[in-house]
Amino acid sequence: MLENQLERLVQEYNGAARSTEEVPAWILPPRSCRFLEDIAALLPPGSTAFEFGSGRSTHSLRRTSAGTTSVEDSGDWLARTEQLEGSIPKRVSDFSEVVPLTRCWNRLRPIQSFKVRAPRESLRRLQQAKLILVDSPPNPAKREHALFLAMNEAPAGAVIVLDDLEVSATSRFAHRLAHQNRDRFRFWLLTIDHQLGVFLKLRPGKMRSRPTLREFVGSWRRA
């Protein structure tokens, strides 16, 4: 059962010695990439992946999935992703798209995020993906909307991985969304690298997002 396999995998990574490898904060470290590959190995054959962001993770996902979709707000960074050392050439089944961050609303809070509902191909691929990585936008307040979108659109049985829970704001909204939607998601905290949040979608249903007063006021101040 995928739920039990995921739990064992998270426990295995959490129980291992912490890595001392230093990498830039905006790059997903090798150990986290290996974790993505290990998740992909648990999924049914032919499963596809989707990522908000691109970089080293893109090639880990291409290596282990039948097709990978990468959505970026920077065309330059998306181009650099294809030139990384050890890169996996883009296949016919892979898809990349530049989606600029635009002003939108998240539960009456003004934010900027990806509007993948407009590009139909990106939305279709998100709704089919069994492994989803949320590693962009870099700003925590903006990333919350990407996580909510992923949790809402992902099919049952999908695994969603959120990076950067060592950032207190990211940790707060990840744990809040996990608690408010606990009837439809299992959640694990992975304490490697920048810390990862791992969500397993058990069943479909309407997403809940009730931000705290601190989050609500903070969004308006940043707008």
PyMOL CGO cylinders between C-alpha atoms (Angstrom):
from pymol import cmd
from pymol.cgo import CYLINDER

trace = [
    CYLINDER, 0.00, 0.00, 0.00, 1.42, 3.37, -1.06, 0.3, 1, 1, 1, 1, 1, 1,
    CYLINDER, 1.42, 3.37, -1.06, 0.61, 5.04, 2.27, 0.3, 1, 1, 1, 1, 1, 1,
    CYLINDER, 0.61, 5.04, 2.27, 2.64, 2.48, 4.24, 0.3, 1, 1, 1, 1, 1, 1,
    CYLINDER, 2.64, 2.48, 4.24, 5.48, 2.52, 1.72, 0.3, 1, 1, 1, 1, 1, 1,
    CYLINDER, 5.48, 2.52, 1.72, 5.70, 6.31, 1.91, 0.3, 1, 1, 1, 1, 1, 1,
    CYLINDER, 5.70, 6.31, 1.91, 5.73, 6.25, 5.69, 0.3, 1, 1, 1, 1, 1, 1,
    CYLINDER, 5.73, 6.25, 5.69, 8.61, 3.74, 5.72, 0.3, 1, 1, 1, 1, 1, 1,
    CYLINDER, 8.61, 3.74, 5.72, 10.52, 5.81, 3.17, 0.3, 1, 1, 1, 1, 1, 1,
    CYLINDER, 10.52, 5.81, 3.17, 10.13, 9.02, 5.20, 0.3, 1, 1, 1, 1, 1, 1,
    CYLINDER, 10.13, 9.02, 5.20, 11.21, 7.22, 8.37, 0.3, 1, 1, 1, 1, 1, 1,
    CYLINDER, 11.21, 7.22, 8.37, 14.25, 5.83, 6.59, 0.3, 1, 1, 1, 1, 1, 1,
    CYLINDER, 14.25, 5.83, 6.59, 15.36, 9.28, 5.42, 0.3, 1, 1, 1, 1, 1, 1,
    CYLINDER, 15.36, 9.28, 5.42, 14.60, 10.91, 8.78, 0.3, 1, 1, 1, 1, 1, 1,
    CYLINDER, 14.60, 10.91, 8.78, 16.58, 8.22, 10.57, 0.3, 1, 1, 1, 1, 1, 1,
    CYLINDER, 16.58, 8.22, 10.57, 19.71, 8.65, 8.45, 0.3, 1, 1, 1, 1, 1, 1,
    CYLINDER, 19.71, 8.65, 8.45, 22.56, 10.98, 9.37, 0.3, 1, 1, 1, 1, 1, 1,
    CYLINDER, 22.56, 10.98, 9.37, 22.09, 14.56, 8.25, 0.3, 1, 1, 1, 1, 1, 1,
    CYLINDER, 22.09, 14.56, 8.25, 24.10, 15.63, 5.23, 0.3, 1, 1, 1, 1, 1, 1,
    CYLINDER, 24.10, 15.63, 5.23, 26.71, 18.34, 5.59, 0.3, 1, 1, 1, 1, 1, 1,
    CYLINDER, 26.71, 18.34, 5.59, 26.75, 19.11, 1.87, 0.3, 1, 1, 1, 1, 1, 1,
    CYLINDER, 26.75, 19.11, 1.87, 26.32, 22.80, 1.22, 0.3, 1, 1, 1, 1, 1, 1,
    CYLINDER, 26.32, 22.80, 1.22, 24.27, 23.93, -1.77, 0.3, 1, 1, 1, 1, 1, 1,
    CYLINDER, 24.27, 23.93, -1.77, 22.64, 27.26, -2.62, 0.3, 1, 1, 1, 1, 1, 1,
    CYLINDER, 22.64, 27.26, -2.62, 19.30, 27.72, -0.90, 0.3, 1, 1, 1, 1, 1, 1,
    CYLINDER, 19.30, 27.72, -0.90, 17.45, 28.04, -4.21, 0.3, 1, 1, 1, 1, 1, 1,
    CYLINDER, 17.45, 28.04, -4.21, 18.65, 24.66, -5.55, 0.3, 1, 1, 1, 1, 1, 1,
    CYLINDER, 18.65, 24.66, -5.55, 17.06, 21.38, -4.46, 0.3, 1, 1, 1, 1, 1, 1,
    CYLINDER, 17.06, 21.38, -4.46, 19.93, 19.36, -2.90, 0.3, 1, 1, 1, 1, 1, 1,
    CYLINDER, 19.93, 19.36, -2.90, 20.96, 15.95, -4.26, 0.3, 1, 1, 1, 1, 1, 1,
    CYLINDER, 20.96, 15.95, -4.26, 19.53, 14.07, -1.28, 0.3, 1, 1, 1, 1, 1, 1,
    CYLINDER, 19.53, 14.07, -1.28, 16.10, 15.64, -1.74, 0.3, 1, 1, 1, 1, 1, 1,
    CYLINDER, 16.10, 15.64, -1.74, 16.29, 14.76, -5.44, 0.3, 1, 1, 1, 1, 1, 1,
    CYLINDER, 16.29, 14.76, -5.44, 17.05, 11.15, -4.53, 0.3, 1, 1, 1, 1, 1, 1,
    CYLINDER, 17.05, 11.15, -4.53, 13.99, 11.18, -2.30, 0.3, 1, 1, 1, 1, 1, 1,
    CYLINDER, 13.99, 11.18, -2.30, 11.87, 12.25, -5.29, 0.3, 1, 1, 1, 1, 1, 1,
    CYLINDER, 11.87, 12.25, -5.29, 13.31, 9.38, -7.32, 0.3, 1, 1, 1, 1, 1, 1,
    CYLINDER, 13.31, 9.38, -7.32, 12.54, 6.93, -4.51, 0.3, 1, 1, 1, 1, 1, 1,
    CYLINDER, 12.54, 6.93, -4.51, 8.94, 8.16, -4.40, 0.3, 1, 1, 1, 1, 1, 1,
    CYLINDER, 8.94, 8.16, -4.40, 8.64, 7.75, -8.18, 0.3, 1, 1, 1, 1, 1, 1,
    CYLINDER, 8.64, 7.75, -8.18, 9.78, 4.14, -7.82, 0.3, 1, 1, 1, 1, 1, 1,
    CYLINDER, 9.78, 4.14, -7.82, 6.76, 3.46, -5.58, 0.3, 1, 1, 1, 1, 1, 1,
    CYLINDER, 6.76, 3.46, -5.58, 4.23, 4.81, -8.08, 0.3, 1, 1, 1, 1, 1, 1,
    CYLINDER, 4.23, 4.81, -8.08, 2.46, 2.80, -10.79, 0.3, 1, 1, 1, 1, 1, 1,
    CYLINDER, 2.46, 2.80, -10.79, 4.32, 2.36, -14.10, 0.3, 1, 1, 1, 1, 1, 1,
    CYLINDER, 4.32, 2.36, -14.10, 3.63, 5.17, -16.55, 0.3, 1, 1, 1, 1, 1, 1,
    CYLINDER, 3.63, 5.17, -16.55, 3.09, 7.79, -13.82, 0.3, 1, 1, 1, 1, 1, 1,
    CYLINDER, 3.09, 7.79, -13.82, 3.90, 11.39, -14.72, 0.3, 1, 1, 1, 1, 1, 1,
    CYLINDER, 3.90, 11.39, -14.72, 5.35, 14.24, -12.67, 0.3, 1, 1, 1, 1, 1, 1,
    CYLINDER, 5.35, 14.24, -12.67, 4.68, 17.97, -12.39, 0.3, 1, 1, 1, 1, 1, 1,
    CYLINDER, 4.68, 17.97, -12.39, 6.80, 20.67, -10.78, 0.3, 1, 1, 1, 1, 1, 1,
    CYLINDER, 6.80, 20.67, -10.78, 6.33, 24.31, -9.91, 0.3, 1, 1, 1, 1, 1, 1,
    CYLINDER, 6.33, 24.31, -9.91, 9.90, 25.40, -10.61, 0.3, 1, 1, 1, 1, 1, 1,
    CYLINDER, 9.90, 25.40, -10.61, 12.77, 23.74, -12.45, 0.3, 1, 1, 1, 1, 1, 1,
    CYLINDER, 12.77, 23.74, -12.45, 16.42, 22.85, -12.00, 0.3, 1, 1, 1, 1, 1, 1,
    CYLINDER, 16.42, 22.85, -12.00, 18.20, 19.76, -10.70, 0.3, 1, 1, 1, 1, 1, 1,
    CYLINDER, 18.20, 19.76, -10.70, 14.84, 18.29, -9.68, 0.3, 1, 1, 1, 1, 1, 1,
    CYLINDER, 14.84, 18.29, -9.68, 13.68, 18.40, -13.31, 0.3, 1, 1, 1, 1, 1, 1,
    CYLINDER, 13.68, 18.40, -13.31, 16.24, 15.81, -14.33, 0.3, 1, 1, 1, 1, 1, 1,
    CYLINDER, 16.24, 15.81, -14.33, 15.52, 13.58, -11.33, 0.3, 1, 1, 1, 1, 1, 1,
    CYLINDER, 15.52, 13.58, -11.33, 11.85, 13.61, -12.31, 0.3, 1, 1, 1, 1, 1, 1,
    CYLINDER, 11.85, 13.61, -12.31, 12.61, 12.94, -15.97, 0.3, 1, 1, 1, 1, 1, 1,
    CYLINDER, 12.61, 12.94, -15.97, 14.88, 10.07, -14.97, 0.3, 1, 1, 1, 1, 1, 1,
    CYLINDER, 14.88, 10.07, -14.97, 12.13, 8.32, -13.05, 0.3, 1, 1, 1, 1, 1, 1,
    CYLINDER, 12.13, 8.32, -13.05, 8.79, 9.36, -14.58, 0.3, 1, 1, 1, 1, 1, 1,
    CYLINDER, 8.79, 9.36, -14.58, 7.05, 8.71, -17.87, 0.3, 1, 1, 1, 1, 1, 1,
    CYLINDER, 7.05, 8.71, -17.87, 6.75, 12.46, -18.48, 0.3, 1, 1, 1, 1, 1, 1,
    CYLINDER, 6.75, 12.46, -18.48, 7.62, 15.63, -16.55, 0.3, 1, 1, 1, 1, 1, 1,
    CYLINDER, 7.62, 15.63, -16.55, 5.96, 19.04, -16.71, 0.3, 1, 1, 1, 1, 1, 1,
    CYLINDER, 5.96, 19.04, -16.71, 7.90, 22.08, -15.48, 0.3, 1, 1, 1, 1, 1, 1,
    CYLINDER, 7.90, 22.08, -15.48, 6.20, 25.44, -14.90, 0.3, 1, 1, 1, 1, 1, 1,
    CYLINDER, 6.20, 25.44, -14.90, 8.48, 28.45, -14.33, 0.3, 1, 1, 1, 1, 1, 1,
    CYLINDER, 8.48, 28.45, -14.33, 8.00, 32.19, -14.13, 0.3, 1, 1, 1, 1, 1, 1,
    CYLINDER, 8.00, 32.19, -14.13, 11.51, 32.73, -15.57, 0.3, 1, 1, 1, 1, 1, 1,
    CYLINDER, 11.51, 32.73, -15.57, 12.30, 31.76, -19.15, 0.3, 1, 1, 1, 1, 1, 1,
    CYLINDER, 12.30, 31.76, -19.15, 16.01, 32.27, -18.49, 0.3, 1, 1, 1, 1, 1, 1,
    CYLINDER, 16.01, 32.27, -18.49, 16.02, 29.81, -15.60, 0.3, 1, 1, 1, 1, 1, 1,
    CYLINDER, 16.02, 29.81, -15.60, 14.00, 27.29, -17.60, 0.3, 1, 1, 1, 1, 1, 1,
    CYLINDER, 14.00, 27.29, -17.60, 16.62, 27.51, -20.37, 0.3, 1, 1, 1, 1, 1, 1,
    CYLINDER, 16.62, 27.51, -20.37, 19.46, 27.07, -17.85, 0.3, 1, 1, 1, 1, 1, 1,
    CYLINDER, 19.46, 27.07, -17.85, 17.76, 23.93, -16.54, 0.3, 1, 1, 1, 1, 1, 1,
    CYLINDER, 17.76, 23.93, -16.54, 18.32, 22.24, -19.90, 0.3, 1, 1, 1, 1, 1, 1,
    CYLINDER, 18.32, 22.24, -19.90, 22.07, 23.00, -19.68, 0.3, 1, 1, 1, 1, 1, 1,
    CYLINDER, 22.07, 23.00, -19.68, 22.73, 21.65, -16.19, 0.3, 1, 1, 1, 1, 1, 1,
    CYLINDER, 22.73, 21.65, -16.19, 25.47, 19.07, -15.70, 0.3, 1, 1, 1, 1, 1, 1,
    CYLINDER, 25.47, 19.07, -15.70, 24.06, 15.56, -15.91, 0.3, 1, 1, 1, 1, 1, 1,
    CYLINDER, 24.06, 15.56, -15.91, 20.86, 16.77, -17.53, 0.3, 1, 1, 1, 1, 1, 1,
    CYLINDER, 20.86, 16.77, -17.53, 18.35, 14.40, -19.12, 0.3, 1, 1, 1, 1, 1, 1,
    CYLINDER, 18.35, 14.40, -19.12, 17.39, 15.57, -22.63, 0.3, 1, 1, 1, 1, 1, 1,
    CYLINDER, 17.39, 15.57, -22.63, 13.80, 16.72, -22.96, 0.3, 1, 1, 1, 1, 1, 1,
    CYLINDER, 13.80, 16.72, -22.96, 11.56, 13.96, -24.32, 0.3, 1, 1, 1, 1, 1, 1,
    CYLINDER, 11.56, 13.96, -24.32, 8.37, 14.15, -26.37, 0.3, 1, 1, 1, 1, 1, 1,
    CYLINDER, 8.37, 14.15, -26.37, 6.43, 13.34, -23.20, 0.3, 1, 1, 1, 1, 1, 1,
    CYLINDER, 6.43, 13.34, -23.20, 8.03, 16.23, -21.28, 0.3, 1, 1, 1, 1, 1, 1,
    CYLINDER, 8.03, 16.23, -21.28, 6.53, 19.71, -21.24, 0.3, 1, 1, 1, 1, 1, 1,
    CYLINDER, 6.53, 19.71, -21.24, 7.85, 23.08, -20.06, 0.3, 1, 1, 1, 1, 1, 1,
    CYLINDER, 7.85, 23.08, -20.06, 6.05, 26.39, -19.92, 0.3, 1, 1, 1, 1, 1, 1,
    CYLINDER, 6.05, 26.39, -19.92, 6.77, 29.91, -18.75, 0.3, 1, 1, 1, 1, 1, 1,
    CYLINDER, 6.77, 29.91, -18.75, 3.84, 31.16, -16.66, 0.3, 1, 1, 1, 1, 1, 1,
    CYLINDER, 3.84, 31.16, -16.66, 4.49, 34.66, -15.27, 0.3, 1, 1, 1, 1, 1, 1,
    CYLINDER, 4.49, 34.66, -15.27, 3.42, 35.33, -11.70, 0.3, 1, 1, 1, 1, 1, 1,
    CYLINDER, 3.42, 35.33, -11.70, 0.26, 37.40, -11.71, 0.3, 1, 1, 1, 1, 1, 1,
    CYLINDER, 0.26, 37.40, -11.71, -1.87, 39.05, -9.05, 0.3, 1, 1, 1, 1, 1, 1,
    CYLINDER, -1.87, 39.05, -9.05, -4.66, 36.82, -7.80, 0.3, 1, 1, 1, 1, 1, 1,
    CYLINDER, -4.66, 36.82, -7.80, -6.66, 36.11, -4.65, 0.3, 1, 1, 1, 1, 1, 1,
    CYLINDER, -6.66, 36.11, -4.65, -6.20, 33.33, -2.14, 0.3, 1, 1, 1, 1, 1, 1,
    CYLINDER, -6.20, 33.33, -2.14, -9.11, 33.25, 0.31, 0.3, 1, 1, 1, 1, 1, 1,
    CYLINDER, -9.11, 33.25, 0.31, -9.59, 37.06, 0.20, 0.3, 1, 1, 1, 1, 1, 1,
    CYLINDER, -9.59, 37.06, 0.20, -5.84, 37.63, 0.45, 0.3, 1, 1, 1, 1, 1, 1,
    CYLINDER, -5.84, 37.63, 0.45, -4.02, 39.40, -2.44, 0.3, 1, 1, 1, 1, 1, 1,
    CYLINDER, -4.02, 39.40, -2.44, -0.96, 37.44, -3.63, 0.3, 1, 1, 1, 1, 1, 1,
    CYLINDER, -0.96, 37.44, -3.63, 1.05, 36.72, -6.75, 0.3, 1, 1, 1, 1, 1, 1,
    CYLINDER, 1.05, 36.72, -6.75, 1.21, 33.18, -8.08, 0.3, 1, 1, 1, 1, 1, 1,
    CYLINDER, 1.21, 33.18, -8.08, 1.07, 30.94, -11.14, 0.3, 1, 1, 1, 1, 1, 1,
    CYLINDER, 1.07, 30.94, -11.14, -2.26, 30.97, -12.94, 0.3, 1, 1, 1, 1, 1, 1,
    CYLINDER, -2.26, 30.97, -12.94, -2.04, 27.53, -14.51, 0.3, 1, 1, 1, 1, 1, 1,
    CYLINDER, -2.04, 27.53, -14.51, -5.81, 27.43, -14.91, 0.3, 1, 1, 1, 1, 1, 1,
    CYLINDER, -5.81, 27.43, -14.91, -5.38, 29.62, -18.00, 0.3, 1, 1, 1, 1, 1, 1,
    CYLINDER, -5.38, 29.62, -18.00, -2.88, 27.44, -19.95, 0.3, 1, 1, 1, 1, 1, 1,
    CYLINDER, -2.88, 27.44, -19.95, -5.05, 24.37, -20.45, 0.3, 1, 1, 1, 1, 1, 1,
    CYLINDER, -5.05, 24.37, -20.45, -2.15, 22.01, -21.19, 0.3, 1, 1, 1, 1, 1, 1,
    CYLINDER, -2.15, 22.01, -21.19, -0.44, 22.78, -17.88, 0.3, 1, 1, 1, 1, 1, 1,
    CYLINDER, -0.44, 22.78, -17.88, -3.67, 22.30, -15.94, 0.3, 1, 1, 1, 1, 1, 1,
    CYLINDER, -3.67, 22.30, -15.94, -4.42, 19.00, -17.70, 0.3, 1, 1, 1, 1, 1, 1,
    CYLINDER, -4.42, 19.00, -17.70, -0.96, 17.70, -16.86, 0.3, 1, 1, 1, 1, 1, 1,
    CYLINDER, -0.96, 17.70, -16.86, -1.27, 18.83, -13.23, 0.3, 1, 1, 1, 1, 1, 1,
    CYLINDER, -1.27, 18.83, -13.23, -4.56, 16.96, -12.91, 0.3, 1, 1, 1, 1, 1, 1,
    CYLINDER, -4.56, 16.96, -12.91, -2.93, 13.76, -14.21, 0.3, 1, 1, 1, 1, 1, 1,
    CYLINDER, -2.93, 13.76, -14.21, 0.41, 13.89, -12.35, 0.3, 1, 1, 1, 1, 1, 1,
    CYLINDER, 0.41, 13.89, -12.35, 1.08, 11.31, -9.63, 0.3, 1, 1, 1, 1, 1, 1,
    CYLINDER, 1.08, 11.31, -9.63, 4.14, 13.14, -8.27, 0.3, 1, 1, 1, 1, 1, 1,
    CYLINDER, 4.14, 13.14, -8.27, 4.08, 16.93, -7.80, 0.3, 1, 1, 1, 1, 1, 1,
    CYLINDER, 4.08, 16.93, -7.80, 6.92, 19.09, -6.53, 0.3, 1, 1, 1, 1, 1, 1,
    CYLINDER, 6.92, 19.09, -6.53, 6.18, 22.60, -5.23, 0.3, 1, 1, 1, 1, 1, 1,
    CYLINDER, 6.18, 22.60, -5.23, 9.54, 24.40, -5.23, 0.3, 1, 1, 1, 1, 1, 1,
    CYLINDER, 9.54, 24.40, -5.23, 8.50, 27.80, -6.56, 0.3, 1, 1, 1, 1, 1, 1,
    CYLINDER, 8.50, 27.80, -6.56, 7.73, 30.71, -6.26, 0.3, 1, 1, 1, 1, 1, 1,
    CYLINDER, 7.73, 30.71, -6.26, 10.57, 31.43, -3.83, 0.3, 1, 1, 1, 1, 1, 1,
    CYLINDER, 10.57, 31.43, -3.83, 8.47, 33.74, -1.66, 0.3, 1, 1, 1, 1, 1, 1,
    CYLINDER, 8.47, 33.74, -1.66, 6.59, 31.66, 0.98, 0.3, 1, 1, 1, 1, 1, 1,
    CYLINDER, 6.59, 31.66, 0.98, 3.36, 33.67, 0.72, 0.3, 1, 1, 1, 1, 1, 1,
    CYLINDER, 3.36, 33.67, 0.72, 3.27, 33.07, -3.02, 0.3, 1, 1, 1, 1, 1, 1,
    CYLINDER, 3.27, 33.07, -3.02, 4.21, 29.41, -2.70, 0.3, 1, 1, 1, 1, 1, 1,
    CYLINDER, 4.21, 29.41, -2.70, 1.19, 28.72, -0.48, 0.3, 1, 1, 1, 1, 1, 1,
    CYLINDER, 1.19, 28.72, -0.48, -1.13, 29.31, -3.43, 0.3, 1, 1, 1, 1, 1, 1,
    CYLINDER, -1.13, 29.31, -3.43, 0.87, 26.86, -5.58, 0.3, 1, 1, 1, 1, 1, 1,
    CYLINDER, 0.87, 26.86, -5.58, 0.59, 24.20, -2.86, 0.3, 1, 1, 1, 1, 1, 1,
    CYLINDER, 0.59, 24.20, -2.86, -3.16, 24.80, -2.48, 0.3, 1, 1, 1, 1, 1, 1,
    CYLINDER, -3.16, 24.80, -2.48, -3.59, 24.52, -6.24, 0.3, 1, 1, 1, 1, 1, 1,
    CYLINDER, -3.59, 24.52, -6.24, -1.58, 21.28, -6.34, 0.3, 1, 1, 1, 1, 1, 1,
    CYLINDER, -1.58, 21.28, -6.34, -3.54, 19.76, -3.47, 0.3, 1, 1, 1, 1, 1, 1,
    CYLINDER, -3.54, 19.76, -3.47, -6.84, 20.77, -5.04, 0.3, 1, 1, 1, 1, 1, 1,
    CYLINDER, -6.84, 20.77, -5.04, -6.13, 19.59, -8.61, 0.3, 1, 1, 1, 1, 1, 1,
    CYLINDER, -6.13, 19.59, -8.61, -4.03, 16.46, -7.93, 0.3, 1, 1, 1, 1, 1, 1,
    CYLINDER, -4.03, 16.46, -7.93, -5.72, 13.10, -8.51, 0.3, 1, 1, 1, 1, 1, 1,
    CYLINDER, -5.72, 13.10, -8.51, -6.29, 10.71, -5.64, 0.3, 1, 1, 1, 1, 1, 1,
    CYLINDER, -6.29, 10.71, -5.64, -3.13, 8.70, -5.01, 0.3, 1, 1, 1, 1, 1, 1,
    CYLINDER, -3.13, 8.70, -5.01, -0.83, 11.58, -5.94, 0.3, 1, 1, 1, 1, 1, 1,
    CYLINDER, -0.83, 11.58, -5.94, 2.16, 12.52, -3.80, 0.3, 1, 1, 1, 1, 1, 1,
    CYLINDER, 2.16, 12.52, -3.80, 2.87, 16.25, -3.36, 0.3, 1, 1, 1, 1, 1, 1,
    CYLINDER, 2.87, 16.25, -3.36, 6.27, 17.36, -2.07, 0.3, 1, 1, 1, 1, 1, 1,
    CYLINDER, 6.27, 17.36, -2.07, 6.77, 20.90, -0.74, 0.3, 1, 1, 1, 1, 1, 1,
    CYLINDER, 6.77, 20.90, -0.74, 10.29, 22.25, -0.25, 0.3, 1, 1, 1, 1, 1, 1,
    CYLINDER, 10.29, 22.25, -0.25, 11.66, 24.78, 2.28, 0.3, 1, 1, 1, 1, 1, 1,
    CYLINDER, 11.66, 24.78, 2.28, 9.75, 23.98, 5.46, 0.3, 1, 1, 1, 1, 1, 1,
    CYLINDER, 9.75, 23.98, 5.46, 12.78, 25.24, 7.36, 0.3, 1, 1, 1, 1, 1, 1,
    CYLINDER, 12.78, 25.24, 7.36, 11.28, 28.68, 6.56, 0.3, 1, 1, 1, 1, 1, 1,
    CYLINDER, 11.28, 28.68, 6.56, 8.81, 29.33, 9.38, 0.3, 1, 1, 1, 1, 1, 1,
    CYLINDER, 8.81, 29.33, 9.38, 6.12, 30.85, 7.13, 0.3, 1, 1, 1, 1, 1, 1,
    CYLINDER, 6.12, 30.85, 7.13, 6.25, 27.84, 4.79, 0.3, 1, 1, 1, 1, 1, 1,
    CYLINDER, 6.25, 27.84, 4.79, 6.10, 25.45, 7.73, 0.3, 1, 1, 1, 1, 1, 1,
    CYLINDER, 6.10, 25.45, 7.73, 3.07, 27.25, 9.18, 0.3, 1, 1, 1, 1, 1, 1,
    CYLINDER, 3.07, 27.25, 9.18, 0.89, 27.09, 6.07, 0.3, 1, 1, 1, 1, 1, 1,
    CYLINDER, 0.89, 27.09, 6.07, 1.99, 23.53, 5.24, 0.3, 1, 1, 1, 1, 1, 1,
    CYLINDER, 1.99, 23.53, 5.24, 1.00, 22.23, 8.67, 0.3, 1, 1, 1, 1, 1, 1,
    CYLINDER, 1.00, 22.23, 8.67, -2.19, 24.32, 8.62, 0.3, 1, 1, 1, 1, 1, 1,
    CYLINDER, -2.19, 24.32, 8.62, -3.32, 22.96, 5.25, 0.3, 1, 1, 1, 1, 1, 1,
    CYLINDER, -3.32, 22.96, 5.25, -2.39, 19.43, 6.32, 0.3, 1, 1, 1, 1, 1, 1,
    CYLINDER, -2.39, 19.43, 6.32, -4.48, 19.78, 9.50, 0.3, 1, 1, 1, 1, 1, 1,
    CYLINDER, -4.48, 19.78, 9.50, -7.47, 21.44, 7.83, 0.3, 1, 1, 1, 1, 1, 1,
    CYLINDER, -7.47, 21.44, 7.83, -7.58, 18.76, 5.11, 0.3, 1, 1, 1, 1, 1, 1,
    CYLINDER, -7.58, 18.76, 5.11, -6.53, 15.77, 7.23, 0.3, 1, 1, 1, 1, 1, 1,
    CYLINDER, -6.53, 15.77, 7.23, -9.60, 13.78, 6.16, 0.3, 1, 1, 1, 1, 1, 1,
    CYLINDER, -9.60, 13.78, 6.16, -8.23, 13.61, 2.61, 0.3, 1, 1, 1, 1, 1, 1,
    CYLINDER, -8.23, 13.61, 2.61, -4.44, 13.82, 3.02, 0.3, 1, 1, 1, 1, 1, 1,
    CYLINDER, -4.44, 13.82, 3.02, -1.67, 12.10, 4.96, 0.3, 1, 1, 1, 1, 1, 1,
    CYLINDER, -1.67, 12.10, 4.96, 1.20, 14.38, 5.84, 0.3, 1, 1, 1, 1, 1, 1,
    CYLINDER, 1.20, 14.38, 5.84, 4.80, 13.75, 6.84, 0.3, 1, 1, 1, 1, 1, 1,
    CYLINDER, 4.80, 13.75, 6.84, 7.62, 16.13, 7.70, 0.3, 1, 1, 1, 1, 1, 1,
    CYLINDER, 7.62, 16.13, 7.70, 10.99, 15.18, 6.21, 0.3, 1, 1, 1, 1, 1, 1,
    CYLINDER, 10.99, 15.18, 6.21, 13.87, 16.83, 8.07, 0.3, 1, 1, 1, 1, 1, 1,
    CYLINDER, 13.87, 16.83, 8.07, 16.59, 16.53, 5.41, 0.3, 1, 1, 1, 1, 1, 1,
    CYLINDER, 16.59, 16.53, 5.41, 18.16, 19.46, 3.54, 0.3, 1, 1, 1, 1, 1, 1,
    CYLINDER, 18.16, 19.46, 3.54, 15.76, 22.46, 3.50, 0.3, 1, 1, 1, 1, 1, 1,
    CYLINDER, 15.76, 22.46, 3.50, 13.06, 20.22, 5.05, 0.3, 1, 1, 1, 1, 1, 1,
    CYLINDER, 13.06, 20.22, 5.05, 10.26, 18.78, 2.95, 0.3, 1, 1, 1, 1, 1, 1,
    CYLINDER, 10.26, 18.78, 2.95, 6.54, 18.40, 3.51, 0.3, 1, 1, 1, 1, 1, 1,
    CYLINDER, 6.54, 18.40, 3.51, 5.08, 15.23, 1.95, 0.3, 1, 1, 1, 1, 1, 1,
    CYLINDER, 5.08, 15.23, 1.95, 1.36, 15.01, 1.24, 0.3, 1, 1, 1, 1, 1, 1,
    CYLINDER, 1.36, 15.01, 1.24, -0.44, 11.88, 0.01, 0.3, 1, 1, 1, 1, 1, 1,
    CYLINDER, -0.44, 11.88, 0.01, -3.89, 12.60, -1.43, 0.3, 1, 1, 1, 1, 1, 1,
    CYLINDER, -3.89, 12.60, -1.43, -6.22, 9.85, -0.25, 0.3, 1, 1, 1, 1, 1, 1,
    CYLINDER, -6.22, 9.85, -0.25, -9.48, 11.02, -1.81, 0.3, 1, 1, 1, 1, 1, 1,
    CYLINDER, -9.48, 11.02, -1.81, -10.95, 14.00, -3.74, 0.3, 1, 1, 1, 1, 1, 1,
    CYLINDER, -10.95, 14.00, -3.74, -13.07, 16.70, -2.16, 0.3, 1, 1, 1, 1, 1, 1,
    CYLINDER, -13.07, 16.70, -2.16, -13.32, 20.42, -1.57, 0.3, 1, 1, 1, 1, 1, 1,
    CYLINDER, -13.32, 20.42, -1.57, -10.13, 21.94, -0.19, 0.3, 1, 1, 1, 1, 1, 1,
    CYLINDER, -10.13, 21.94, -0.19, -10.16, 23.95, 3.02, 0.3, 1, 1, 1, 1, 1, 1,
    CYLINDER, -10.16, 23.95, 3.02, -7.91, 26.94, 3.65, 0.3, 1, 1, 1, 1, 1, 1,
    CYLINDER, -7.91, 26.94, 3.65, -8.63, 29.07, 6.68, 0.3, 1, 1, 1, 1, 1, 1,
    CYLINDER, -8.63, 29.07, 6.68, -5.60, 31.32, 7.22, 0.3, 1, 1, 1, 1, 1, 1,
    CYLINDER, -5.60, 31.32, 7.22, -4.70, 32.59, 10.65, 0.3, 1, 1, 1, 1, 1, 1,
    CYLINDER, -4.70, 32.59, 10.65, -5.13, 36.27, 11.47, 0.3, 1, 1, 1, 1, 1, 1,
    CYLINDER, -5.13, 36.27, 11.47, -1.35, 36.65, 11.29, 0.3, 1, 1, 1, 1, 1, 1,
    CYLINDER, -1.35, 36.65, 11.29, -1.28, 35.23, 7.76, 0.3, 1, 1, 1, 1, 1, 1,
    CYLINDER, -1.28, 35.23, 7.76, -4.28, 37.26, 6.64, 0.3, 1, 1, 1, 1, 1, 1,
    CYLINDER, -4.28, 37.26, 6.64, -2.91, 40.60, 7.88, 0.3, 1, 1, 1, 1, 1, 1,
    CYLINDER, -2.91, 40.60, 7.88, 0.57, 39.80, 6.55, 0.3, 1, 1, 1, 1, 1, 1,
    CYLINDER, 0.57, 39.80, 6.55, -0.76, 39.21, 3.03, 0.3, 1, 1, 1, 1, 1, 1,
    CYLINDER, -0.76, 39.21, 3.03, -2.44, 42.62, 2.94, 0.3, 1, 1, 1, 1, 1, 1,
    CYLINDER, -2.44, 42.62, 2.94, 0.68, 44.36, 4.25, 0.3, 1, 1, 1, 1, 1, 1,
    CYLINDER, 0.68, 44.36, 4.25, 2.79, 42.80, 1.51, 0.3, 1, 1, 1, 1, 1, 1,
    CYLINDER, 2.79, 42.80, 1.51, 0.28, 43.59, -1.25, 0.3, 1, 1, 1, 1, 1, 1,
]
cmd.load_cgo(trace, "trace")
